[in-house]
Amino acid sequence: MTTVPTPLVRDFPVRWPVQTRWTDNDMFGHLNNAVYYAMWDSAINAWLAQQTGADPMKDAAFPVVAESSCRYVSELGYPDDLVAGIGVERLGSSSVTLRLALYCASATDADPVAAVGRWVHVYVDRATRKPTPMPASERAAYEAIR
């Protein structure tokens, strides 16, 4: 079995703060697995809205998740202040593959992240729900963190 190196905090150009909640912990005292995905989803969409004015409820083309994964490296839990790291692995005409991380806000650039994710967004047309080229403003935002 090959060991995949754990990325470091510095490997993620976007650093979006996220706050844990009491209800995020599971019966073992750490973040429930689904919370990682919810935090990434919120961070990605908030970052896109801030950078481009994207509004997935109104835009003619918007991203939907086509694939996602998470590798848990170390425990996180309430009341930790966390950061969602975002970077671009691949940029296509209608899709983007994001590299994601979750780690404690107190981590330094040289520290390994606590969780590593991968997220594929495919842009679809609101009316047809078929893949469509992503808006230019969103492509530019992704290019900036590639």
Phi and psi in radians as a Rosetta constraint file:
Dihedral C 1 N 2 CA 2 C 2 CIRCULARHARMONIC -1.529 0.35
Dihedral N 2 CA 2 C 2 N 3 CIRCULARHARMONIC 2.319 0.35
Dihedral C 2 N 3 CA 3 C 3 CIRCULARHARMONIC -1.544 0.35
Dihedral N 3 CA 3 C 3 N 4 CIRCULARHARMONIC 2.201 0.35
Dihedral C 3 N 4 CA 4 C 4 CIRCULARHARMONIC -1.573 0.35
Dihedral N 4 CA 4 C 4 N 5 CIRCULARHARMONIC 2.208 0.35
Dihedral C 4 N 5 CA 5 C 5 CIRCULARHARMONIC -1.079 0.35
Dihedral N 5 CA 5 C 5 N 6 CIRCULARHARMONIC 2.489 0.35
Dihedral C 5 N 6 CA 6 C 6 CIRCULARHARMONIC -1.436 0.35
Dihedral N 6 CA 6 C 6 N 7 CIRCULARHARMONIC 2.225 0.35
Dihedral C 6 N 7 CA 7 C 7 CIRCULARHARMONIC -1.071 0.35
Dihedral N 7 CA 7 C 7 N 8 CIRCULARHARMONIC 2.788 0.35
Dihedral C 7 N 8 CA 8 C 8 CIRCULARHARMONIC -1.787 0.35
Dihedral N 8 CA 8 C 8 N 9 CIRCULARHARMONIC 2.820 0.35
Dihedral C 8 N 9 CA 9 C 9 CIRCULARHARMONIC -0.901 0.35
Dihedral N 9 CA 9 C 9 N 10 CIRCULARHARMONIC -0.736 0.35
Dihedral C 9 N 10 CA 10 C 10 CIRCULARHARMONIC -1.128 0.35
Dihedral N 10 CA 10 C 10 N 11 CIRCULARHARMONIC -0.216 0.35
Dihedral C 10 N 11 CA 11 C 11 CIRCULARHARMONIC -1.371 0.35
Dihedral N 11 CA 11 C 11 N 12 CIRCULARHARMONIC -0.019 0.35
Dihedral C 11 N 12 CA 12 C 12 CIRCULARHARMONIC -2.143 0.35
Dihedral N 12 CA 12 C 12 N 13 CIRCULARHARMONIC 1.912 0.35
Dihedral C 12 N 13 CA 13 C 13 CIRCULARHARMONIC -1.193 0.35
Dihedral N 13 CA 13 C 13 N 14 CIRCULARHARMONIC -0.553 0.35
Dihedral C 13 N 14 CA 14 C 14 CIRCULARHARMONIC -1.689 0.35
Dihedral N 14 CA 14 C 14 N 15 CIRCULARHARMONIC 2.323 0.35
Dihedral C 14 N 15 CA 15 C 15 CIRCULARHARMONIC -2.219 0.35
Dihedral N 15 CA 15 C 15 N 16 CIRCULARHARMONIC 1.811 0.35
Dihedral C 15 N 16 CA 16 C 16 CIRCULARHARMONIC -1.888 0.35
Dihedral N 16 CA 16 C 16 N 17 CIRCULARHARMONIC 2.051 0.35
Dihedral C 16 N 17 CA 17 C 17 CIRCULARHARMONIC -1.174 0.35
Dihedral N 17 CA 17 C 17 N 18 CIRCULARHARMONIC 2.414 0.35
Dihedral C 17 N 18 CA 18 C 18 CIRCULARHARMONIC -2.363 0.35
Dihedral N 18 CA 18 C 18 N 19 CIRCULARHARMONIC 2.560 0.35
Dihedral C 18 N 19 CA 19 C 19 CIRCULARHARMONIC -1.957 0.35
Dihedral N 19 CA 19 C 19 N 20 CIRCULARHARMONIC 2.320 0.35
Dihedral C 19 N 20 CA 20 C 20 CIRCULARHARMONIC -1.363 0.35
Dihedral N 20 CA 20 C 20 N 21 CIRCULARHARMONIC 2.759 0.35
Dihedral C 20 N 21 CA 21 C 21 CIRCULARHARMONIC -2.165 0.35
Dihedral N 21 CA 21 C 21 N 22 CIRCULARHARMONIC 2.737 0.35
Dihedral C 21 N 22 CA 22 C 22 CIRCULARHARMONIC -0.914 0.35
Dihedral N 22 CA 22 C 22 N 23 CIRCULARHARMONIC -0.731 0.35
Dihedral C 22 N 23 CA 23 C 23 CIRCULARHARMONIC -1.278 0.35
Dihedral N 23 CA 23 C 23 N 24 CIRCULARHARMONIC -0.110 0.35
Dihedral C 23 N 24 CA 24 C 24 CIRCULARHARMONIC -1.324 0.35
Dihedral N 24 CA 24 C 24 N 25 CIRCULARHARMONIC -0.393 0.35
Dihedral C 24 N 25 CA 25 C 25 CIRCULARHARMONIC -1.312 0.35
Dihedral N 25 CA 25 C 25 N 26 CIRCULARHARMONIC 2.544 0.35
Dihedral C 25 N 26 CA 26 C 26 CIRCULARHARMONIC -1.712 0.35
Dihedral N 26 CA 26 C 26 N 27 CIRCULARHARMONIC -3.030 0.35
Dihedral C 26 N 27 CA 27 C 27 CIRCULARHARMONIC -1.155 0.35
Dihedral N 27 CA 27 C 27 N 28 CIRCULARHARMONIC -0.222 0.35
Dihedral C 27 N 28 CA 28 C 28 CIRCULARHARMONIC -1.644 0.35
Dihedral N 28 CA 28 C 28 N 29 CIRCULARHARMONIC -0.019 0.35
Dihedral C 28 N 29 CA 29 C 29 CIRCULARHARMONIC 1.508 0.35
Dihedral N 29 CA 29 C 29 N 30 CIRCULARHARMONIC 0.224 0.35
Dihedral C 29 N 30 CA 30 C 30 CIRCULARHARMONIC -2.241 0.35
Dihedral N 30 CA 30 C 30 N 31 CIRCULARHARMONIC 2.989 0.35
Dihedral C 30 N 31 CA 31 C 31 CIRCULARHARMONIC -1.002 0.35
Dihedral N 31 CA 31 C 31 N 32 CIRCULARHARMONIC 2.322 0.35
Dihedral C 31 N 32 CA 32 C 32 CIRCULARHARMONIC -1.101 0.35
Dihedral N 32 CA 32 C 32 N 33 CIRCULARHARMONIC 2.509 0.35
Dihedral C 32 N 33 CA 33 C 33 CIRCULARHARMONIC -0.918 0.35
Dihedral N 33 CA 33 C 33 N 34 CIRCULARHARMONIC -0.715 0.35
Dihedral C 33 N 34 CA 34 C 34 CIRCULARHARMONIC -1.150 0.35
Dihedral N 34 CA 34 C 34 N 35 CIRCULARHARMONIC -0.419 0.35
Dihedral C 34 N 35 CA 35 C 35 CIRCULARHARMONIC -1.134 0.35
Dihedral N 35 CA 35 C 35 N 36 CIRCULARHARMONIC -0.629 0.35
Dihedral C 35 N 36 CA 36 C 36 CIRCULARHARMONIC -0.991 0.35
Dihedral N 36 CA 36 C 36 N 37 CIRCULARHARMONIC -0.813 0.35
Dihedral C 36 N 37 CA 37 C 37 CIRCULARHARMONIC -1.144 0.35
Dihedral N 37 CA 37 C 37 N 38 CIRCULARHARMONIC -0.710 0.35
Dihedral C 37 N 38 CA 38 C 38 CIRCULARHARMONIC -1.117 0.35
Dihedral N 38 CA 38 C 38 N 39 CIRCULARHARMONIC -0.707 0.35
Dihedral C 38 N 39 CA 39 C 39 CIRCULARHARMONIC -1.158 0.35
Dihedral N 39 CA 39 C 39 N 40 CIRCULARHARMONIC -0.733 0.35
Dihedral C 39 N 40 CA 40 C 40 CIRCULARHARMONIC -1.127 0.35
Dihedral N 40 CA 40 C 40 N 41 CIRCULARHARMONIC -0.760 0.35
Dihedral C 40 N 41 CA 41 C 41 CIRCULARHARMONIC -1.034 0.35
Dihedral N 41 CA 41 C 41 N 42 CIRCULARHARMONIC -0.802 0.35
Dihedral C 41 N 42 CA 42 C 42 CIRCULARHARMONIC -1.123 0.35
Dihedral N 42 CA 42 C 42 N 43 CIRCULARHARMONIC -0.770 0.35
Dihedral C 42 N 43 CA 43 C 43 CIRCULARHARMONIC -1.124 0.35
Dihedral N 43 CA 43 C 43 N 44 CIRCULARHARMONIC -0.795 0.35
Dihedral C 43 N 44 CA 44 C 44 CIRCULARHARMONIC -1.054 0.35
Dihedral N 44 CA 44 C 44 N 45 CIRCULARHARMONIC -0.866 0.35
Dihedral C 44 N 45 CA 45 C 45 CIRCULARHARMONIC -1.191 0.35
Dihedral N 45 CA 45 C 45 N 46 CIRCULARHARMONIC -0.648 0.35
Dihedral C 45 N 46 CA 46 C 46 CIRCULARHARMONIC -1.178 0.35
Dihedral N 46 CA 46 C 46 N 47 CIRCULARHARMONIC -0.733 0.35
Dihedral C 46 N 47 CA 47 C 47 CIRCULARHARMONIC -1.080 0.35
Dihedral N 47 CA 47 C 47 N 48 CIRCULARHARMONIC -0.796 0.35
Dihedral C 47 N 48 CA 48 C 48 CIRCULARHARMONIC -1.070 0.35
Dihedral N 48 CA 48 C 48 N 49 CIRCULARHARMONIC -0.750 0.35
Dihedral C 48 N 49 CA 49 C 49 CIRCULARHARMONIC -1.098 0.35
Dihedral N 49 CA 49 C 49 N 50 CIRCULARHARMONIC -0.739 0.35
Dihedral C 49 N 50 CA 50 C 50 CIRCULARHARMONIC -1.142 0.35
Dihedral N 50 CA 50 C 50 N 51 CIRCULARHARMONIC -0.755 0.35
Dihedral C 50 N 51 CA 51 C 51 CIRCULARHARMONIC -1.329 0.35
Dihedral N 51 CA 51 C 51 N 52 CIRCULARHARMONIC -0.585 0.35
Dihedral C 51 N 52 CA 52 C 52 CIRCULARHARMONIC -2.233 0.35
Dihedral N 52 CA 52 C 52 N 53 CIRCULARHARMONIC -0.175 0.35
Dihedral C 52 N 53 CA 53 C 53 CIRCULARHARMONIC 1.355 0.35
Dihedral N 53 CA 53 C 53 N 54 CIRCULARHARMONIC 0.228 0.35
Dihedral C 53 N 54 CA 54 C 54 CIRCULARHARMONIC -0.988 0.35
Dihedral N 54 CA 54 C 54 N 55 CIRCULARHARMONIC 2.427 0.35
Dihedral C 54 N 55 CA 55 C 55 CIRCULARHARMONIC -2.345 0.35
Dihedral N 55 CA 55 C 55 N 56 CIRCULARHARMONIC 1.678 0.35
Dihedral C 55 N 56 CA 56 C 56 CIRCULARHARMONIC -1.100 0.35
Dihedral N 56 CA 56 C 56 N 57 CIRCULARHARMONIC -0.224 0.35
Dihedral C 56 N 57 CA 57 C 57 CIRCULARHARMONIC -1.499 0.35
Dihedral N 57 CA 57 C 57 N 58 CIRCULARHARMONIC -0.266 0.35
Dihedral C 57 N 58 CA 58 C 58 CIRCULARHARMONIC -2.225 0.35
Dihedral N 58 CA 58 C 58 N 59 CIRCULARHARMONIC -0.454 0.35
Dihedral C 58 N 59 CA 59 C 59 CIRCULARHARMONIC -1.077 0.35
Dihedral N 59 CA 59 C 59 N 60 CIRCULARHARMONIC 2.560 0.35
Dihedral C 59 N 60 CA 60 C 60 CIRCULARHARMONIC -1.149 0.35
Dihedral N 60 CA 60 C 60 N 61 CIRCULARHARMONIC -0.585 0.35
Dihedral C 60 N 61 CA 61 C 61 CIRCULARHARMONIC -2.156 0.35
Dihedral N 61 CA 61 C 61 N 62 CIRCULARHARMONIC 2.361 0.35
Dihedral C 61 N 62 CA 62 C 62 CIRCULARHARMONIC -2.546 0.35
Dihedral N 62 CA 62 C 62 N 63 CIRCULARHARMONIC 2.724 0.35
Dihedral C 62 N 63 CA 63 C 63 CIRCULARHARMONIC -1.530 0.35
Dihedral N 63 CA 63 C 63 N 64 CIRCULARHARMONIC 2.448 0.35
Dihedral C 63 N 64 CA 64 C 64 CIRCULARHARMONIC -2.130 0.35
Dihedral N 64 CA 64 C 64 N 65 CIRCULARHARMONIC 2.625 0.35
Dihedral C 64 N 65 CA 65 C 65 CIRCULARHARMONIC -1.361 0.35
Dihedral N 65 CA 65 C 65 N 66 CIRCULARHARMONIC 2.153 0.35
Dihedral C 65 N 66 CA 66 C 66 CIRCULARHARMONIC -1.791 0.35
Dihedral N 66 CA 66 C 66 N 67 CIRCULARHARMONIC -0.417 0.35
Dihedral C 66 N 67 CA 67 C 67 CIRCULARHARMONIC -2.802 0.35
Dihedral N 67 CA 67 C 67 N 68 CIRCULARHARMONIC 2.544 0.35
Dihedral C 67 N 68 CA 68 C 68 CIRCULARHARMONIC -2.659 0.35
Dihedral N 68 CA 68 C 68 N 69 CIRCULARHARMONIC 2.731 0.35
Dihedral C 68 N 69 CA 69 C 69 CIRCULARHARMONIC -2.708 0.35
Dihedral N 69 CA 69 C 69 N 70 CIRCULARHARMONIC 2.821 0.35
Dihedral C 69 N 70 CA 70 C 70 CIRCULARHARMONIC -2.560 0.35
Dihedral N 70 CA 70 C 70 N 71 CIRCULARHARMONIC 2.376 0.35
Dihedral C 70 N 71 CA 71 C 71 CIRCULARHARMONIC -2.039 0.35
Dihedral N 71 CA 71 C 71 N 72 CIRCULARHARMONIC 2.072 0.35
Dihedral C 71 N 72 CA 72 C 72 CIRCULARHARMONIC -1.531 0.35
Dihedral N 72 CA 72 C 72 N 73 CIRCULARHARMONIC 2.192 0.35
Dihedral C 72 N 73 CA 73 C 73 CIRCULARHARMONIC -1.852 0.35
Dihedral N 73 CA 73 C 73 N 74 CIRCULARHARMONIC -0.820 0.35
Dihedral C 73 N 74 CA 74 C 74 CIRCULARHARMONIC -2.544 0.35
Dihedral N 74 CA 74 C 74 N 75 CIRCULARHARMONIC 2.830 0.35
Dihedral C 74 N 75 CA 75 C 75 CIRCULARHARMONIC -1.291 0.35
Dihedral N 75 CA 75 C 75 N 76 CIRCULARHARMONIC 2.545 0.35
Dihedral C 75 N 76 CA 76 C 76 CIRCULARHARMONIC -2.291 0.35
Dihedral N 76 CA 76 C 76 N 77 CIRCULARHARMONIC 2.717 0.35
Dihedral C 76 N 77 CA 77 C 77 CIRCULARHARMONIC -2.965 0.35
Dihedral N 77 CA 77 C 77 N 78 CIRCULARHARMONIC 2.942 0.35
Dihedral C 77 N 78 CA 78 C 78 CIRCULARHARMONIC -1.153 0.35
Dihedral N 78 CA 78 C 78 N 79 CIRCULARHARMONIC 2.374 0.35
Dihedral C 78 N 79 CA 79 C 79 CIRCULARHARMONIC -1.824 0.35
Dihedral N 79 CA 79 C 79 N 80 CIRCULARHARMONIC 0.658 0.35
Dihedral C 79 N 80 CA 80 C 80 CIRCULARHARMONIC -1.073 0.35
Dihedral N 80 CA 80 C 80 N 81 CIRCULARHARMONIC 2.424 0.35
Dihedral C 80 N 81 CA 81 C 81 CIRCULARHARMONIC -1.542 0.35
Dihedral N 81 CA 81 C 81 N 82 CIRCULARHARMONIC 2.197 0.35
Dihedral C 81 N 82 CA 82 C 82 CIRCULARHARMONIC -2.062 0.35
Dihedral N 82 CA 82 C 82 N 83 CIRCULARHARMONIC 2.949 0.35
Dihedral C 82 N 83 CA 83 C 83 CIRCULARHARMONIC -2.302 0.35
Dihedral N 83 CA 83 C 83 N 84 CIRCULARHARMONIC 2.349 0.35
Dihedral C 83 N 84 CA 84 C 84 CIRCULARHARMONIC -1.694 0.35
Dihedral N 84 CA 84 C 84 N 85 CIRCULARHARMONIC 2.112 0.35
Dihedral C 84 N 85 CA 85 C 85 CIRCULARHARMONIC -1.637 0.35
Dihedral N 85 CA 85 C 85 N 86 CIRCULARHARMONIC 2.443 0.35
Dihedral C 85 N 86 CA 86 C 86 CIRCULARHARMONIC -2.329 0.35
Dihedral N 86 CA 86 C 86 N 87 CIRCULARHARMONIC 2.375 0.35
Dihedral C 86 N 87 CA 87 C 87 CIRCULARHARMONIC -2.588 0.35
Dihedral N 87 CA 87 C 87 N 88 CIRCULARHARMONIC 2.935 0.35
Dihedral C 87 N 88 CA 88 C 88 CIRCULARHARMONIC -1.864 0.35
Dihedral N 88 CA 88 C 88 N 89 CIRCULARHARMONIC 2.209 0.35
Dihedral C 88 N 89 CA 89 C 89 CIRCULARHARMONIC -1.603 0.35
Dihedral N 89 CA 89 C 89 N 90 CIRCULARHARMONIC -0.744 0.35
Dihedral C 89 N 90 CA 90 C 90 CIRCULARHARMONIC -2.591 0.35
Dihedral N 90 CA 90 C 90 N 91 CIRCULARHARMONIC 2.445 0.35
Dihedral C 90 N 91 CA 91 C 91 CIRCULARHARMONIC -2.225 0.35
Dihedral N 91 CA 91 C 91 N 92 CIRCULARHARMONIC 2.026 0.35
Dihedral C 91 N 92 CA 92 C 92 CIRCULARHARMONIC -1.856 0.35
Dihedral N 92 CA 92 C 92 N 93 CIRCULARHARMONIC -2.923 0.35
Dihedral C 92 N 93 CA 93 C 93 CIRCULARHARMONIC -1.394 0.35
Dihedral N 93 CA 93 C 93 N 94 CIRCULARHARMONIC -0.598 0.35
Dihedral C 93 N 94 CA 94 C 94 CIRCULARHARMONIC -2.156 0.35
Dihedral N 94 CA 94 C 94 N 95 CIRCULARHARMONIC 0.108 0.35
Dihedral C 94 N 95 CA 95 C 95 CIRCULARHARMONIC -2.493 0.35
Dihedral N 95 CA 95 C 95 N 96 CIRCULARHARMONIC 2.765 0.35
Dihedral C 95 N 96 CA 96 C 96 CIRCULARHARMONIC -2.445 0.35
Dihedral N 96 CA 96 C 96 N 97 CIRCULARHARMONIC 2.394 0.35
Dihedral C 96 N 97 CA 97 C 97 CIRCULARHARMONIC -1.864 0.35
Dihedral N 97 CA 97 C 97 N 98 CIRCULARHARMONIC 2.095 0.35
Dihedral C 97 N 98 CA 98 C 98 CIRCULARHARMONIC -1.752 0.35
Dihedral N 98 CA 98 C 98 N 99 CIRCULARHARMONIC 2.467 0.35
Dihedral C 98 N 99 CA 99 C 99 CIRCULARHARMONIC -1.636 0.35
Dihedral N 99 CA 99 C 99 N 100 CIRCULARHARMONIC 2.318 0.35
Dihedral C 99 N 100 CA 100 C 100 CIRCULARHARMONIC -2.238 0.35
Dihedral N 100 CA 100 C 100 N 101 CIRCULARHARMONIC 2.719 0.35
Dihedral C 100 N 101 CA 101 C 101 CIRCULARHARMONIC -2.540 0.35
Dihedral N 101 CA 101 C 101 N 102 CIRCULARHARMONIC 2.759 0.35
Dihedral C 101 N 102 CA 102 C 102 CIRCULARHARMONIC -2.387 0.35
Dihedral N 102 CA 102 C 102 N 103 CIRCULARHARMONIC 2.322 0.35
Dihedral C 102 N 103 CA 103 C 103 CIRCULARHARMONIC -2.754 0.35
Dihedral N 103 CA 103 C 103 N 104 CIRCULARHARMONIC 2.876 0.35
Dihedral C 103 N 104 CA 104 C 104 CIRCULARHARMONIC -1.185 0.35
Dihedral N 104 CA 104 C 104 N 105 CIRCULARHARMONIC 2.481 0.35
Dihedral C 104 N 105 CA 105 C 105 CIRCULARHARMONIC -1.070 0.35
Dihedral N 105 CA 105 C 105 N 106 CIRCULARHARMONIC -0.418 0.35
Dihedral C 105 N 106 CA 106 C 106 CIRCULARHARMONIC -1.412 0.35
Dihedral N 106 CA 106 C 106 N 107 CIRCULARHARMONIC -0.076 0.35
Dihedral C 106 N 107 CA 107 C 107 CIRCULARHARMONIC -1.158 0.35
Dihedral N 107 CA 107 C 107 N 108 CIRCULARHARMONIC 2.598 0.35
Dihedral C 107 N 108 CA 108 C 108 CIRCULARHARMONIC -1.655 0.35
Dihedral N 108 CA 108 C 108 N 109 CIRCULARHARMONIC 2.923 0.35
Dihedral C 108 N 109 CA 109 C 109 CIRCULARHARMONIC -0.980 0.35
Dihedral N 109 CA 109 C 109 N 110 CIRCULARHARMONIC -0.528 0.35
Dihedral C 109 N 110 CA 110 C 110 CIRCULARHARMONIC -1.514 0.35
Dihedral N 110 CA 110 C 110 N 111 CIRCULARHARMONIC -0.078 0.35
Dihedral C 110 N 111 CA 111 C 111 CIRCULARHARMONIC -1.412 0.35
Dihedral N 111 CA 111 C 111 N 112 CIRCULARHARMONIC 2.584 0.35
Dihedral C 111 N 112 CA 112 C 112 CIRCULARHARMONIC -1.264 0.35
Dihedral N 112 CA 112 C 112 N 113 CIRCULARHARMONIC 2.632 0.35
Dihedral C 112 N 113 CA 113 C 113 CIRCULARHARMONIC -1.358 0.35
Dihedral N 113 CA 113 C 113 N 114 CIRCULARHARMONIC 2.816 0.35
Dihedral C 113 N 114 CA 114 C 114 CIRCULARHARMONIC -1.509 0.35
Dihedral N 114 CA 114 C 114 N 115 CIRCULARHARMONIC -0.419 0.35
Dihedral C 114 N 115 CA 115 C 115 CIRCULARHARMONIC -2.611 0.35
Dihedral N 115 CA 115 C 115 N 116 CIRCULARHARMONIC 2.518 0.35
Dihedral C 115 N 116 CA 116 C 116 CIRCULARHARMONIC -2.110 0.35
Dihedral N 116 CA 116 C 116 N 117 CIRCULARHARMONIC 2.289 0.35
Dihedral C 116 N 117 CA 117 C 117 CIRCULARHARMONIC -2.239 0.35
Dihedral N 117 CA 117 C 117 N 118 CIRCULARHARMONIC 2.900 0.35
Dihedral C 117 N 118 CA 118 C 118 CIRCULARHARMONIC -2.427 0.35
Dihedral N 118 CA 118 C 118 N 119 CIRCULARHARMONIC 2.377 0.35
Dihedral C 118 N 119 CA 119 C 119 CIRCULARHARMONIC -2.490 0.35
Dihedral N 119 CA 119 C 119 N 120 CIRCULARHARMONIC 2.129 0.35
Dihedral C 119 N 120 CA 120 C 120 CIRCULARHARMONIC -1.858 0.35
Dihedral N 120 CA 120 C 120 N 121 CIRCULARHARMONIC 2.080 0.35
Dihedral C 120 N 121 CA 121 C 121 CIRCULARHARMONIC -1.805 0.35
Dihedral N 121 CA 121 C 121 N 122 CIRCULARHARMONIC 2.280 0.35
Dihedral C 121 N 122 CA 122 C 122 CIRCULARHARMONIC -1.981 0.35
Dihedral N 122 CA 122 C 122 N 123 CIRCULARHARMONIC 2.234 0.35
Dihedral C 122 N 123 CA 123 C 123 CIRCULARHARMONIC -1.407 0.35
Dihedral N 123 CA 123 C 123 N 124 CIRCULARHARMONIC 2.311 0.35
Dihedral C 123 N 124 CA 124 C 124 CIRCULARHARMONIC -2.185 0.35
Dihedral N 124 CA 124 C 124 N 125 CIRCULARHARMONIC 2.671 0.35
Dihedral C 124 N 125 CA 125 C 125 CIRCULARHARMONIC -1.320 0.35
Dihedral N 125 CA 125 C 125 N 126 CIRCULARHARMONIC 2.322 0.35
Dihedral C 125 N 126 CA 126 C 126 CIRCULARHARMONIC -1.023 0.35
Dihedral N 126 CA 126 C 126 N 127 CIRCULARHARMONIC -0.715 0.35
Dihedral C 126 N 127 CA 127 C 127 CIRCULARHARMONIC -1.345 0.35
Dihedral N 127 CA 127 C 127 N 128 CIRCULARHARMONIC -0.783 0.35
Dihedral C 127 N 128 CA 128 C 128 CIRCULARHARMONIC -1.660 0.35
Dihedral N 128 CA 128 C 128 N 129 CIRCULARHARMONIC -0.351 0.35
Dihedral C 128 N 129 CA 129 C 129 CIRCULARHARMONIC 1.080 0.35
Dihedral N 129 CA 129 C 129 N 130 CIRCULARHARMONIC 0.411 0.35
Dihedral C 129 N 130 CA 130 C 130 CIRCULARHARMONIC -1.750 0.35
Dihedral N 130 CA 130 C 130 N 131 CIRCULARHARMONIC 2.638 0.35
Dihedral C 130 N 131 CA 131 C 131 CIRCULARHARMONIC -0.961 0.35
Dihedral N 131 CA 131 C 131 N 132 CIRCULARHARMONIC 2.485 0.35
Dihedral C 131 N 132 CA 132 C 132 CIRCULARHARMONIC -2.557 0.35
Dihedral N 132 CA 132 C 132 N 133 CIRCULARHARMONIC 2.698 0.35
Dihedral C 132 N 133 CA 133 C 133 CIRCULARHARMONIC -0.999 0.35
Dihedral N 133 CA 133 C 133 N 134 CIRCULARHARMONIC 2.472 0.35
Dihedral C 133 N 134 CA 134 C 134 CIRCULARHARMONIC -1.241 0.35
Dihedral N 134 CA 134 C 134 N 135 CIRCULARHARMONIC 2.657 0.35
Dihedral C 134 N 135 CA 135 C 135 CIRCULARHARMONIC -1.050 0.35
Dihedral N 135 CA 135 C 135 N 136 CIRCULARHARMONIC 2.569 0.35
Dihedral C 135 N 136 CA 136 C 136 CIRCULARHARMONIC -1.018 0.35
Dihedral N 136 CA 136 C 136 N 137 CIRCULARHARMONIC -0.671 0.35
Dihedral C 136 N 137 CA 137 C 137 CIRCULARHARMONIC -1.147 0.35
Dihedral N 137 CA 137 C 137 N 138 CIRCULARHARMONIC -0.637 0.35
Dihedral C 137 N 138 CA 138 C 138 CIRCULARHARMONIC -1.283 0.35
Dihedral N 138 CA 138 C 138 N 139 CIRCULARHARMONIC -0.669 0.35
Dihedral C 138 N 139 CA 139 C 139 CIRCULARHARMONIC -1.034 0.35
Dihedral N 139 CA 139 C 139 N 140 CIRCULARHARMONIC -0.755 0.35
Dihedral C 139 N 140 CA 140 C 140 CIRCULARHARMONIC -1.112 0.35
Dihedral N 140 CA 140 C 140 N 141 CIRCULARHARMONIC -0.688 0.35
Dihedral C 140 N 141 CA 141 C 141 CIRCULARHARMONIC -1.128 0.35
Dihedral N 141 CA 141 C 141 N 142 CIRCULARHARMONIC -0.736 0.35
Dihedral C 141 N 142 CA 142 C 142 CIRCULARHARMONIC -1.149 0.35
Dihedral N 142 CA 142 C 142 N 143 CIRCULARHARMONIC -0.741 0.35
Dihedral C 142 N 143 CA 143 C 143 CIRCULARHARMONIC -1.015 0.35
Dihedral N 143 CA 143 C 143 N 144 CIRCULARHARMONIC -0.639 0.35
Dihedral C 143 N 144 CA 144 C 144 CIRCULARHARMONIC -1.182 0.35
Dihedral N 144 CA 144 C 144 N 145 CIRCULARHARMONIC -0.360 0.35
Dihedral C 144 N 145 CA 145 C 145 CIRCULARHARMONIC -2.018 0.35
Dihedral N 145 CA 145 C 145 N 146 CIRCULARHARMONIC 0.278 0.35
